Amino acid sequence: MTVETTELAPGYRISRLIRGGWQLAGGHGDIARDRAIADMRAFLDAGVTTFDCADIYTGVEEMIGAFRATLPTSDRERLHVHTKFVPDLSALSTLTPADIERVIDRSLRRLNAEALDLVQFHWWDYAIPGWIEAAQHLARLRERGKIRHVGGTNFDTPHTRAMMEAGVPLVSMQVQYSLLDRRVAGAMSELCARSGMQFLCYGTVAGGFLSARWLGQPDPAQPLANRSLVKYRLIIEEFGGWDAFQALLRLLDGIARRHGVSITAVATRWVLDQPHVAAAIVGARYAEHLPDNLAVFRFALDAEDRAAIDAMLARHPGPQGDFYALERDRTGPHGRIMKYELNRD
């Protein structure tokens, strides 16, 4: 079984399965640091050559940097690491180019890298000016060789378009994309078609909700065990609630059984098959679920599968509006669970 790859930008090829780092940042249970670093080798050896992290994922850049330090030159060259630049909400109004470069230099040190393969930019509040200028400065750091490629994360379509029109060479947008949440399939997808930008997708299995573990189970009691479950339980409500979610799981289970794979593999394969999707980010603390993750590359959804899924999604279209609009409302349930001040030294 071979892990699929794709060209994200001219001369830059990544694996279509990306090892996500959010679950290593706390909030998902205790982390055995040495085990997590050692298990990164299993992903790389399997062909998952692209890792995702962020400046605000506490300790994760350092862990990947420690792993990179153990690699021979040949393996270091085939490992691609995507990070993010996410300035704190309280810092947006006073952010300077020097502040941006300081954070980028910190990521370079943490990741033990000569240049950052991809920096994905996020801005918490469009009403605070400076986001265009910050993106343009990341583009200048690219020209200076500190960054190889610039992307975005969690921008809506108009603001993504504005960055492009301002000369920011966005190669990707990291977005939430799943059977439960298809907001980017509209205007944002049309922008990709015109610009060549591609999606790097998180939330493809909704923090583990899209798995056999939840099939036939009652709606979980509050409080939920970790931040992922809190976030994606809200998305399930936008999809139509627990009963609609269970109907989707039953459908996916039937498809999974026909192909001899898991519900998770079916959900991930569906996302990978959507237009302009370069890769799916699979969150992992360790490598224990890696064989199941890799199963996505040993089957294909057929016309019958796709028709059944399309019929289900027609009944349950999921969250509406442009991408990430719900999450940007800090007074609403999606915005209230965010942490806005994580980029301090």
Number of C-alpha atoms within 10 A of each C-alpha: 10 10 16 15 17 13 13 22 15 7 6 12 16 23 22 24 28 26 26 20 24 21 23 25 19 15 13 15 12 11 15 11 15 11 12 18 21 16 18 22 18 15 21 17 10 14 21 26 26 24 24 23 25 24 24 23 19 18 18 25 28 19 21 21 20 17 20 22 14 13 13 9 10 8 15 15 11 15 18 22 24 20 27 25 24 23 24 19 16 11 12 19 14 10 17 15 14 10 14 19 15 12 19 23 17 15 23 20 15 18 24 18 17 12 19 24 19 21 29 25 24 21 22 19 14 13 8 12 14 16 21 19 16 24 27 20 18 26 23 15 19 20 12 11 13 20 20 16 25 25 28 25 23 20 24 20 19 12 13 21 17 12 20 17 11 13 12 22 19 24 21 25 25 23 27 23 26 24 23 27 22 21 23 23 15 13 16 24 20 15 18 21 13 8 14 14 23 26 28 26 24 21 24 28 25 24 20 17 21 29 19 17 10 15 18 12 10 10 13 12 7 7 8 12 13 14 16 18 18 16 20 21 20 13 18 21 16 17 23 16 16 17 15 15 21 19 14 19 22 15 16 25 21 14 22 21 12 10 16 13 18 22 26 25 25 26 22 28 20 19 21 23 13 14 14 20 24 24 26 28 24 24 21 19 24 20 17 11 10 17 11 13 18 19 19 23 16 14 14 13 14 10 9 10 18 13 11 13 17 14 10 16 16 9 11 18 17 20 20 15 13 18 24 21 16 16 18 18 13 14 11 11 13 19 17 13 14 13 10 15 13 14 17 10 7
